[in-house]
Amino acid sequence: MPVRRSAIIAASMLGAVGIGGVAGAVALAPNVSGAASSTTTAPSSGSSSSGVPKRPAPPPNFDPTKGGHTANGITEQLLAGDTATKVRDAALAAVPGGTIQRVETDAEGSPYEAHMTKADGTEVTVKVDANFSVTSVDAGMR
């Protein structure tokens, strides 16, 4: 009988640990499809499951239309004058029918970039080199 009692106690303890583990995982897990949630959270920095690092969330009152994004120790600045006009022209030629949101210096590879909304409503970032040639059209406004 002591062996049976030990087996029952061990099984009960394993069951309790399993239930506690599941409850903890559910409480800590991100919201998955089909699960209801009344709260939203801002994206966090770190690595995503796809291996691509996530960008840190912008400051609470950040207005991207005024520039000021900082990356790689460089703060982007809105463009003005002839430079802004040339970047706008290059971006609009690359994304016909698109709408310019802002043009600015780029802290991540190109001298300039234009943030745009395409005619279909998707957002893109157009990278422009020092000769005002488009080097890429990237999905998203980054």
DSSP file (Angstrom, degrees, kcal/mol; ACC not computed):
  #  RESIDUE AA STRUCTURE BP1 BP2  ACC     N-H-->O    O-->H-N    N-H-->O    O-->H-N    TCO  KAPPA ALPHA  PHI   PSI    X-CA   Y-CA   Z-CA
    1    1 A M     >        0   0    0      0, 0.0     4,-2.5     0, 0.0     5,-0.2   0.000 360.0 360.0 360.0 -37.8    0.0    0.0    0.0
    2    2 A P  H  >  +     0   0    0      0, 0.0     4,-2.4     0, 0.0     5,-0.2   0.865 360.0  52.7 -59.4 -33.9    2.8    2.5    0.7
    3    3 A V  H  > S+     0   0    0      2,-0.2     4,-2.2     1,-0.2     5,-0.1   0.917 110.3  47.1 -66.4 -42.3    4.0    2.2   -2.9
    4    4 A R  H  > S+     0   0    0      2,-0.2     4,-2.3     1,-0.2    -1,-0.2   0.916 111.8  50.4 -65.1 -42.1    0.5    2.9   -4.2
    5    5 A R  H  X S+     0   0    0     -4,-2.5     4,-2.5     1,-0.2    -2,-0.2   0.912 110.2  50.3 -62.6 -42.3    0.2    5.9   -1.9
    6    6 A S  H  X S+     0   0    0     -4,-2.4     4,-2.6     1,-0.2    -1,-0.2   0.898 110.0  50.6 -61.3 -41.0    3.5    7.3   -3.1
    7    7 A A  H  X S+     0   0    0     -4,-2.2     4,-2.5     2,-0.2    -2,-0.2   0.900 110.7  48.7 -64.8 -41.1    2.4    6.9   -6.7
    8    8 A I  H  X S+     0   0    0     -4,-2.3     4,-2.5     2,-0.2    -2,-0.2   0.920 112.8  47.5 -65.8 -43.5   -0.8    8.8   -6.0
    9    9 A I  H  X S+     0   0    0     -4,-2.5     4,-2.5     2,-0.2    -2,-0.2   0.924 113.0  48.7 -62.6 -44.2    1.0   11.6   -4.2
   10   10 A A  H  X S+     0   0    0     -4,-2.6     4,-2.5     1,-0.2    -2,-0.2   0.920 112.2  48.2 -62.7 -43.8    3.6   11.8   -7.0
   11   11 A A  H  X S+     0   0    0     -4,-2.5     4,-2.4     1,-0.2    -1,-0.2   0.899 111.6  50.4 -63.8 -40.6    0.9   11.9   -9.6
   12   12 A S  H  X S+     0   0    0     -4,-2.5     4,-2.4     2,-0.2    -2,-0.2   0.912 111.1  48.4 -63.4 -43.0   -1.0   14.6   -7.7
   13   13 A M  H  X S+     0   0    0     -4,-2.5     4,-2.5     2,-0.2    -2,-0.2   0.916 111.6  49.2 -65.3 -42.7    2.1   16.7   -7.4
   14   14 A L  H  X S+     0   0    0     -4,-2.5     4,-2.6     1,-0.2    -1,-0.2   0.910 111.3  50.6 -62.3 -41.3    2.9   16.4  -11.1
   15   15 A G  H  X S+     0   0    0     -4,-2.4     4,-2.7     2,-0.2    -2,-0.2   0.915 110.7  48.6 -62.1 -43.5   -0.7   17.3  -11.9
   16   16 A A  H  X S+     0   0    0     -4,-2.4     4,-2.5     2,-0.2    -2,-0.2   0.910 112.3  48.3 -64.3 -42.2   -0.6   20.4   -9.7
   17   17 A V  H  X S+     0   0    0     -4,-2.5     4,-2.4     2,-0.2    -2,-0.2   0.908 112.2  49.9 -63.7 -41.8    2.7   21.5  -11.2
   18   18 A G  H  X S+     0   0    0     -4,-2.6     4,-2.4     2,-0.2    -2,-0.2   0.921 111.8  46.9 -62.9 -45.5    1.3   21.0  -14.7
   19   19 A I  H  X S+     0   0    0     -4,-2.7     4,-2.6     1,-0.2    -2,-0.2   0.913 113.1  49.6 -64.0 -42.3   -1.8   23.0  -14.0
   20   20 A G  H  X S+     0   0    0     -4,-2.5     4,-2.4    -5,-0.2    -2,-0.2   0.896 110.6  50.5 -62.6 -40.1    0.3   25.8  -12.4
   21   21 A G  H  X S+     0   0    0     -4,-2.4     4,-2.4     2,-0.2    -2,-0.2   0.911 111.7  46.9 -64.5 -42.7    2.6   25.8  -15.4
   22   22 A V  H  X S+     0   0    0     -4,-2.4     4,-2.6     2,-0.2     5,-0.2   0.926 112.6  49.6 -65.0 -44.6   -0.3   26.1  -17.9
   23   23 A A  H  X S+     0   0    0     -4,-2.6     4,-2.1     1,-0.2    -2,-0.2   0.911 112.8  47.6 -61.7 -41.8   -2.0   28.8  -15.8
   24   24 A G  H  X S+     0   0    0     -4,-2.4     4,-1.9     2,-0.2    -1,-0.2   0.905 111.4  50.1 -65.2 -41.9    1.3   30.7  -15.7
   25   25 A A  H  X S+     0   0    0     -4,-2.4     4,-1.8     1,-0.2    -2,-0.2   0.903 111.1  49.1 -64.2 -41.4    1.9   30.3  -19.4
   26   26 A V  H  < S+     0   0    0     -4,-2.6    -1,-0.2     1,-0.2    -2,-0.2   0.908 111.9  49.0 -64.4 -41.6   -1.6   31.6  -20.3
   27   27 A A  H  < S+     0   0    0     -4,-2.1    -1,-0.2    -5,-0.2    -2,-0.2   0.840 120.1  36.3 -67.3 -33.0   -1.2   34.6  -18.0
   28   28 A L  H  < S+     0   0    0     -4,-1.9    -1,-0.2    -5,-0.1    -2,-0.2   0.607  93.7 104.7 -96.8 -13.5    2.2   35.5  -19.5
   29   29 A A  S  < S-     0   0    0     -4,-1.8     3,-0.1    -5,-0.2     2,-0.0  -0.342  75.9-108.8 -71.5 148.3    1.6   34.6  -23.1
   30   30 A P        -     0   0    0      0, 0.0     2,-0.3     0, 0.0    -1,-0.1  -0.342  50.4 -80.8 -68.5 159.4    1.0   37.3  -25.7
   31   31 A N        -     0   0    0     -2,-0.0     2,-0.2     3,-0.0     6,-0.1  -0.457  55.4-166.4 -63.6 124.3   -2.5   37.6  -27.1
   32   32 A V    >   -     0   0    0     -2,-0.3     3,-2.4     1,-0.1    -1,-0.0  -0.707  36.4 -68.0-111.1 164.8   -2.9   34.9  -29.8
   33   33 A S  T 3  S+     0   0    0      1,-0.3    -1,-0.1    -2,-0.2     3,-0.1  -0.200 122.3  20.3 -55.1 136.1   -5.7   34.6  -32.4
   34   34 A G  T 3  S+     0   0    0      1,-0.3     2,-0.5    -3,-0.1    -1,-0.3   0.194  96.5 113.2  90.7 -16.1   -9.0   33.8  -30.9
   35   35 A A    <   -     0   0    0     -3,-2.4    -1,-0.3     1,-0.0     2,-0.2  -0.773  62.5-135.3 -92.3 130.8   -8.0   35.0  -27.4
   36   36 A A        +     0   0    0     -2,-0.5     2,-0.3    -3,-0.1    -4,-0.1  -0.568  26.0 176.3 -85.1 146.6   -9.9   38.1  -26.2
   37   37 A S        -     0   0    0     -2,-0.2    -2,-0.0    -6,-0.1     0, 0.0  -0.987  26.6-163.1-149.6 140.2   -8.1   41.0  -24.6
   38   38 A S  S    S+     0   0    0     -2,-0.3     2,-0.3     2,-0.0    -1,-0.1   0.408  75.1  68.1-102.1   1.3   -9.2   44.3  -23.4
   39   39 A T        -     0   0    0      2,-0.0     2,-0.4     0, 0.0     0, 0.0  -0.866  62.4-155.7-119.8 155.0   -5.8   45.8  -23.2
   40   40 A T        -     0   0    0     -2,-0.3     2,-0.4     0, 0.0    -2,-0.0  -0.938   8.6-156.7-124.0 151.7   -3.2   46.8  -25.8
   41   41 A T        -     0   0    0     -2,-0.4     3,-0.1     3,-0.0    -2,-0.0  -0.937  19.6-115.6-127.4 151.2    0.5   47.1  -25.4
   42   42 A A        -     0   0    0     -2,-0.4    15,-0.1     1,-0.1     0, 0.0  -0.519  45.8 -92.1 -78.2 150.4    3.1   49.0  -27.3
   43   43 A P        -     0   0    0      0, 0.0    14,-0.4     0, 0.0     2,-0.2  -0.326  44.3-141.1 -61.2 146.4    5.8   47.0  -29.1
   44   44 A S        -     0   0    0     12,-0.1     2,-0.1     1,-0.1    10,-0.1  -0.676  14.9-106.3-106.4 163.5    8.9   46.4  -27.1
   45   45 A S  S    S+     0   0    0     -2,-0.2     2,-0.3    12,-0.1    10,-0.1  -0.398  74.2  71.3 -81.2 166.9   12.5   46.4  -28.1
   46   46 A G  E    S-A   54   0A   0      8,-0.8     8,-3.0    -2,-0.1     2,-0.4  -0.837  89.4 -35.8 123.5-163.6   14.4   43.2  -28.4
   47   47 A S  E     -A   53   0A   0     -2,-0.3     2,-0.1     6,-0.3    -3,-0.0  -0.767  50.5-141.1-100.1 142.2   14.3   40.4  -30.9
   48   48 A S    >   -     0   0    0      4,-1.3     3,-1.6    -2,-0.4    -1,-0.0  -0.427  34.0-100.4 -89.7 173.0   11.1   39.1  -32.5
   49   49 A S  T 3  S+     0   0    0      1,-0.3    -1,-0.1    -2,-0.1    -2,-0.0   0.709 121.4  62.2 -68.2 -18.2   10.4   35.5  -33.2
   50   50 A S  T 3  S-     0   0    0      2,-0.2    -1,-0.3     1,-0.0    -3,-0.0   0.504 116.0-112.7 -84.7  -2.6   11.4   36.0  -36.9
   51   51 A G  S <  S+     0   0    0     -3,-1.6    -2,-0.1     1,-0.3    -1,-0.0   0.388  81.1 122.7  89.1  -4.9   15.0   36.9  -35.8
   52   52 A V        -     0   0    0     -5,-0.0    -4,-1.3     1,-0.0    -1,-0.3  -0.812  68.1-118.1 -92.2 124.7   14.5   40.5  -36.9
   53   53 A P  E     -A   47   0A   0      0, 0.0    -6,-0.3     0, 0.0     2,-0.2  -0.342  26.2-126.6 -63.5 140.1   15.1   43.0  -34.1
   54   54 A K  E     -A   46   0A   0     -8,-3.0    -8,-0.8   -10,-0.1     3,-0.1  -0.569  21.8-116.3 -82.4 149.9   12.1   45.1  -33.2
   55   55 A R        -     0   0    0     -2,-0.2    -1,-0.1   -10,-0.1    87,-0.0  -0.616  35.2-103.2 -82.3 145.5   12.5   48.9  -33.1
   56   56 A P        -     0   0    0      0, 0.0   -12,-0.1     0, 0.0    -1,-0.1  -0.349  44.0 -96.6 -65.0 150.5   12.0   50.6  -29.8
   57   57 A A        -     0   0    0    -14,-0.4   -12,-0.1     1,-0.1   -15,-0.0  -0.394  43.5-110.4 -65.4 143.1    8.6   52.3  -29.3
   58   58 A P        -     0   0    0      0, 0.0    -1,-0.1     0, 0.0    11,-0.0  -0.288  46.0 -79.4 -69.7 162.3    8.8   56.0  -30.0
   59   59 A P    >   -     0   0    0      0, 0.0     3,-1.9     0, 0.0     0, 0.0  -0.229  50.8-103.6 -56.3 154.2    8.4   58.5  -27.1
   60   60 A P  T 3  S+     0   0    0      0, 0.0     0, 0.0     0, 0.0     0, 0.0   0.822 118.7  35.2 -54.5 -39.1    4.7   59.0  -26.1
   61   61 A N  T 3  S+     0   0    0      2,-0.1     2,-0.2     0, 0.0     0, 0.0   0.031  83.8 145.6-105.3  26.9    4.2   62.4  -27.7
   62   62 A F    <   -     0   0    0     -3,-1.9     3,-0.1     1,-0.1     6,-0.1  -0.475  32.1-163.1 -69.4 128.4    6.4   61.7  -30.8
   63   63 A D    >   -     0   0    0     -2,-0.2     3,-2.1     4,-0.2     4,-0.1  -0.914   3.3-165.7-113.1 101.8    5.2   63.4  -34.0
   64   64 A P  G >  S+     0   0    0      0, 0.0     3,-1.8     0, 0.0     5,-0.2   0.742  82.9  70.6 -63.1 -21.9    6.9   61.8  -37.0
   65   65 A T  G 3  S+     0   0    0      1,-0.3    38,-0.1    -3,-0.1     3,-0.1   0.656  96.6  53.8 -68.8 -12.3    5.8   64.6  -39.3
   66   66 A K  G <  S-     0   0    0     -3,-2.1    12,-0.3     1,-0.3    -1,-0.3   0.268 106.1-134.5-102.2  10.4    8.3   66.8  -37.5
   67   67 A G    <   +     0   0    0     -3,-1.8    -1,-0.3    10,-0.1    -4,-0.2  -0.256  57.0 132.6  70.9-162.7   11.2   64.5  -38.0
   68   68 A G        +     0   0    0      8,-1.5     2,-0.1     1,-0.3     9,-0.1   0.469  24.4 152.1  97.6   1.7   13.6   63.7  -35.1
   69   69 A H        -     0   0    0     -5,-0.2     7,-3.3     6,-0.1     2,-0.5  -0.453  31.8-151.4 -62.9 135.9   13.8   59.9  -35.4
   70   70 A T  E     +B   75   0B   0      5,-0.3     2,-0.3    -2,-0.1     5,-0.2  -0.950  26.6 153.2-116.7 131.6   17.2   58.8  -34.0
   71   71 A A  E >   +B   74   0B   0      3,-2.4     3,-2.5    -2,-0.5    -2,-0.0  -0.981  66.8   9.8-150.5 146.6   19.1   55.7  -35.1
   72   72 A N  T 3  S-     0   0    0     -2,-0.3     3,-0.1     1,-0.3    -1,-0.0   0.794 130.4 -60.9  55.3  29.6   22.7   54.8  -35.1
   73   73 A G  T 3  S+     0   0    0      1,-0.2     2,-0.4     0, 0.0    -1,-0.3   0.590 115.0 114.3  75.8  10.1   23.4   57.9  -33.0
   74   74 A I  E <   -B   71   0B   0     -3,-2.5    -3,-2.4    33,-0.2     2,-0.6  -0.948  56.5-148.1-117.2 132.7   22.0   60.1  -35.8
   75   75 A T  E     -B   70   0B   0     -2,-0.4    -5,-0.3    -5,-0.2    -6,-0.1  -0.887  22.1-128.7-100.1 123.8   18.9   62.2  -35.5
   76   76 A E        -     0   0    0     -7,-3.3    -8,-1.5    -2,-0.6     2,-0.4  -0.397  21.8-154.9 -71.0 146.2   17.0   62.6  -38.8
   77   77 A Q        -     0   0    0    -10,-0.2    28,-2.6    -9,-0.1   -10,-0.1  -0.950  20.9-108.4-123.6 141.5   16.1   66.2  -39.8
   78   78 A L  B     -C  104   0C   0     -2,-0.4    26,-0.3   -12,-0.3     2,-0.2  -0.381  38.3-124.3 -63.0 145.2   13.2   67.3  -42.1
   79   79 A L        -     0   0    0     24,-2.4     2,-0.3     4,-0.1    24,-0.2  -0.607  30.0-179.3 -92.4 154.6   14.4   68.6  -45.5
   80   80 A A    >>  +     0   0    0     -2,-0.2     4,-1.1    24,-0.0     3,-0.6  -0.921  41.6   9.5-142.5 167.5   13.7   72.0  -47.0
   81   81 A G  H 3> S-     0   0    0     -2,-0.3     4,-2.1     1,-0.2     5,-0.1  -0.213 118.8 -13.8  67.1-147.9   14.4   74.0  -50.1
   82   82 A D  H 3> S+     0   0    0      1,-0.2     4,-2.6     2,-0.2    -1,-0.2   0.858 135.2  55.6 -61.2 -38.7   15.9   72.5  -53.3
   83   83 A T  H <> S+     0   0    0     -3,-0.6     4,-2.3     1,-0.2    -1,-0.2   0.937 108.8  47.3 -61.7 -46.0   17.0   69.3  -51.5
   84   84 A A  H  X S+     0   0    0     -4,-1.1     4,-2.6     1,-0.2    -1,-0.2   0.913 112.1  50.7 -61.1 -42.8   13.4   68.6  -50.3
   85   85 A T  H  X S+     0   0    0     -4,-2.1     4,-2.6     1,-0.2    -2,-0.2   0.915 111.2  47.6 -62.3 -43.9   12.1   69.3  -53.8
   86   86 A K  H  X S+     0   0    0     -4,-2.6     4,-2.2     2,-0.2    -1,-0.2   0.888 113.1  47.6 -66.5 -39.4   14.6   66.9  -55.4
   87   87 A V  H  X S+     0   0    0     -4,-2.3     4,-2.5    -5,-0.2    -2,-0.2   0.921 112.9  49.6 -66.9 -42.9   13.9   64.1  -52.9
   88   88 A R  H  X S+     0   0    0     -4,-2.6     4,-2.9    -5,-0.2     5,-0.2   0.938 111.3  49.1 -58.5 -48.3   10.1   64.6  -53.4
   89   89 A D  H  X S+     0   0    0     -4,-2.6     4,-1.9     1,-0.2    -2,-0.2   0.915 112.6  47.2 -60.3 -44.8   10.4   64.5  -57.2
   90   90 A A  H  X S+     0   0    0     -4,-2.2     4,-1.5     2,-0.2    -1,-0.2   0.916 114.2  47.5 -63.7 -43.1   12.5   61.3  -57.1
   91   91 A A  H  X S+     0   0    0     -4,-2.5     4,-1.9     1,-0.2    -2,-0.2   0.914 111.2  49.9 -66.5 -43.0   10.2   59.6  -54.6
   92   92 A L  H  < S+     0   0    0     -4,-2.9     6,-0.3     1,-0.2    -1,-0.2   0.843 108.9  53.1 -66.2 -32.1    7.0   60.5  -56.6
   93   93 A A  H  < S+     0   0    0     -4,-1.9    -1,-0.2    -5,-0.2    -2,-0.2   0.853 112.2  45.6 -67.8 -33.8    8.6   59.2  -59.8
   94   94 A A  H  < S+     0   0    0     -4,-1.5    -2,-0.2     1,-0.3    -1,-0.2   0.771 122.6  35.2 -79.7 -26.7    9.3   55.9  -58.0
   95   95 A V  S >< S-     0   0    0     -4,-1.9     3,-2.1    -5,-0.1    -1,-0.3  -0.679  84.4-158.3-128.8  76.3    5.8   55.6  -56.4
   96   96 A P  T 3  S+     0   0    0      0, 0.0    23,-0.4     0, 0.0    -3,-0.1  -0.272  79.0  16.2 -58.6 136.6    3.4   57.1  -59.0
   97   97 A G  T 3  S+     0   0    0      1,-0.3    -4,-0.1    -5,-0.1    -5,-0.1   0.436  98.3 133.3  81.7  -1.7    0.1   58.2  -57.4
   98   98 A G    <   -     0   0    0     -3,-2.1     2,-0.5    -6,-0.3    -1,-0.3  -0.301  52.5-129.6 -79.5 165.7    1.7   58.2  -53.9
   99   99 A T  E     - D   0 117C   0     18,-2.8    18,-2.3    -3,-0.1     2,-0.4  -0.973  17.1-129.2-119.0 127.7    1.4   60.9  -51.3
  100  100 A I  E     - D   0 116C   0     -2,-0.5    16,-0.2    16,-0.2     3,-0.1  -0.595  22.6-180.0 -74.7 129.2    4.5   62.3  -49.6
  101  101 A Q  E     -     0   0C   0     14,-3.6     2,-0.3     1,-0.4    15,-0.2   0.823  68.2 -29.8 -91.9 -44.4    4.1   62.3  -45.8
  102  102 A R  E     - D   0 115C   0     13,-1.4    13,-2.8     2,-0.0    -1,-0.4  -0.961  49.3-141.1-166.6 156.1    7.6   63.8  -45.1
  103  103 A V  E     + D   0 114C   0     -2,-0.3   -24,-2.4    11,-0.2     2,-0.3  -0.985  36.4 149.1-123.5 138.6   11.1   64.0  -46.6
  104  104 A E  E     -CD  78 113C   0      9,-2.6     9,-2.5    -2,-0.4   -26,-0.2  -0.955  49.3 -76.9-157.0 169.3   14.1   63.9  -44.3
  105  105 A T  E     - D   0 112C   0    -28,-2.6     2,-0.4    -2,-0.3     7,-0.3  -0.330  50.8-124.4 -66.4 162.6   17.7   62.9  -43.8
  106  106 A D        -     0   0    0      5,-1.5     3,-0.3     4,-0.4   -31,-0.1  -0.947  20.9-169.5-119.0 133.2   18.1   59.2  -43.2
  107  107 A A  S    S+     0   0    0     -2,-0.4   -33,-0.2     1,-0.2    -1,-0.1   0.391  80.1  62.9 -94.9   1.5   20.0   57.7  -40.2
  108  108 A E  S    S-     0   0    0      2,-0.2    -1,-0.2   -36,-0.0   -36,-0.1  -0.346 123.8 -50.4-131.6  55.2   20.0   54.2  -41.6
  109  109 A G  S    S+     0   0    0     -3,-0.3    -2,-0.1     1,-0.2     3,-0.0  -0.148 109.1  69.9 119.8 -41.1   22.0   54.0  -44.8
  110  110 A S  S    S-     0   0    0      1,-0.1    -4,-0.4    19,-0.1    -1,-0.2  -0.724  73.4-126.3-108.6 160.0   20.9   56.7  -47.3
  111  111 A P  S    S+     0   0    0      0, 0.0    -5,-1.5     0, 0.0     2,-0.3   0.880  93.0  18.1 -68.4 -35.0   21.5   60.4  -47.2
  112  112 A Y  E     -DE 105 128C   0     16,-1.9    16,-2.4    -7,-0.3     2,-0.3  -0.899  61.1-173.7-135.9 160.4   17.7   61.0  -47.7
  113  113 A E  E     -DE 104 127C   0     -9,-2.5    -9,-2.6    -2,-0.3     2,-0.4  -0.990  12.9-149.1-151.3 152.9   14.3   59.3  -47.4
  114  114 A A  E     -DE 103 126C   0     12,-2.4    12,-3.1    -2,-0.3     2,-0.5  -0.991  12.0-147.6-121.6 129.1   10.7   60.0  -48.2
  115  115 A H  E     +DE 102 125C   0    -13,-2.8   -14,-3.6    -2,-0.4   -13,-1.4  -0.859  33.4 171.6 -95.0 126.0    7.9   58.6  -46.2
  116  116 A M  E     -DE 100 124C   0      8,-2.9     8,-2.3    -2,-0.5     2,-0.5  -0.870  37.5-136.3-135.6 161.8    4.9   58.0  -48.4
  117  117 A T  E     -DE  99 123C   0    -18,-2.3   -18,-2.8    -2,-0.3     6,-0.2  -0.994  31.7-136.4-116.4 123.5    1.5   56.4  -48.7
  118  118 A K    >   -     0   0    0      4,-3.4     3,-2.3    -2,-0.5   -20,-0.1  -0.253  29.2-100.4 -72.7 166.1    0.9   54.6  -52.0
  119  119 A A  T 3  S+     0   0    0    -23,-0.4    -1,-0.1     1,-0.3   -22,-0.1   0.782 124.6  56.6 -58.2 -28.3   -2.3   54.9  -53.9
  120  120 A D  T 3  S-     0   0    0      2,-0.1    -1,-0.3     1,-0.0     3,-0.1   0.442 122.2-106.0 -85.3   1.7   -3.5   51.6  -52.5
  121  121 A G  S <  S+     0   0    0     -3,-2.3     2,-0.1     1,-0.3    -2,-0.1   0.316  76.8 132.1  95.1  -8.4   -3.0   52.9  -48.9
  122  122 A T        -     0   0    0     -5,-0.1    -4,-3.4     1,-0.1     2,-0.4  -0.476  54.0-124.8 -77.5 151.1    0.1   51.0  -48.0
  123  123 A E  E     +E  117   0C   0     -6,-0.2    17,-3.2    -2,-0.1     2,-0.3  -0.769  31.8 175.1 -99.1 140.6    3.0   52.9  -46.4
  124  124 A V  E     -EF 116 139C   0     -8,-2.3    -8,-2.9    -2,-0.4     2,-0.5  -0.950  26.5-138.9-138.6 158.5    6.5   52.9  -47.9
  125  125 A T  E     -EF 115 138C   0     13,-2.8    13,-3.1    -2,-0.3     2,-0.6  -0.990  18.3-154.3-117.7 123.3    9.9   54.5  -47.3
  126  126 A V  E     -EF 114 137C   0    -12,-3.1   -12,-2.4    -2,-0.5     2,-0.4  -0.876   8.1-149.1-101.1 119.8   11.7   55.6  -50.4
  127  127 A K  E     -EF 113 136C   0      9,-2.5     8,-2.6    -2,-0.6     9,-1.1  -0.739  14.7-169.0 -90.1 135.2   15.5   55.8  -49.9
  128  128 A V  E     -EF 112 134C   0    -16,-2.4   -16,-1.9    -2,-0.4     6,-0.2  -0.983  10.2-140.0-129.6 133.8   17.3   58.4  -52.1
  129  129 A D    >   -     0   0    0      4,-2.8     3,-2.0    -2,-0.4   -19,-0.1  -0.186  38.5 -88.7 -85.9-177.9   21.1   58.7  -52.6
  130  130 A A  T 3  S+     0   0    0      1,-0.3    -1,-0.1     2,-0.1   -20,-0.0   0.692 128.2  55.6 -65.7 -19.8   23.2   61.9  -52.8
  131  131 A N  T 3  S-     0   0    0      2,-0.1    -1,-0.3     0, 0.0     3,-0.1   0.300 119.7-110.7 -93.0   8.2   22.6   62.1  -56.5
  132  132 A F  S <  S+     0   0    0     -3,-2.0     2,-0.4     1,-0.3    -2,-0.1   0.814  72.8 139.6  63.9  35.2   18.8   62.1  -55.9
  133  133 A S        -     0   0    0    -42,-0.0    -4,-2.8   -43,-0.0     2,-0.3  -0.889  58.8-113.7-104.4 139.7   18.4   58.6  -57.4
  134  134 A V  E     +F  128   0C   0     -2,-0.4    -6,-0.3    -6,-0.2     3,-0.1  -0.569  31.7 179.3 -73.6 128.9   16.0   56.2  -55.7
  135  135 A T  E     -     0   0C   0     -8,-2.6     2,-0.3     1,-0.4    -7,-0.2   0.677  63.7  -8.8-103.1 -24.5   17.9   53.2  -54.2
  136  136 A S  E     -F  127   0C   0     -9,-1.1    -9,-2.5     2,-0.0     2,-0.5  -0.976  45.8-142.1-166.4 158.1   15.0   51.3  -52.7
  137  137 A V  E     -F  126   0C   0     -2,-0.3     2,-0.4   -11,-0.2   -11,-0.2  -0.956  31.7-166.6-124.6 108.4   11.3   51.4  -51.9
  138  138 A D  E     -F  125   0C   0    -13,-3.1   -13,-2.8    -2,-0.5     2,-0.1  -0.772  23.4-111.2-103.5 140.1   10.8   49.7  -48.5
  139  139 A A  E    S+F  124   0C   0     -2,-0.4   -15,-0.3   -15,-0.2     3,-0.1  -0.406  82.1  23.3 -64.4 139.7    7.5   48.5  -47.0
  140  140 A G  S    S-     0   0    0    -17,-3.2   -24,-0.2     1,-0.1    -2,-0.1   0.000  84.2 -97.1  90.5 164.5    6.4   50.5  -44.0
  141  141 A M              0   0    0    -26,-0.1    -1,-0.1   -17,-0.1   -17,-0.1   0.610 360.0 360.0 -95.3 -14.4    7.2   54.0  -42.7
  142  142 A R              0   0    0     -3,-0.1    -1,-0.1   -17,-0.0    -2,-0.0   0.508 360.0 360.0  37.0 360.0   10.0   52.9  -40.2
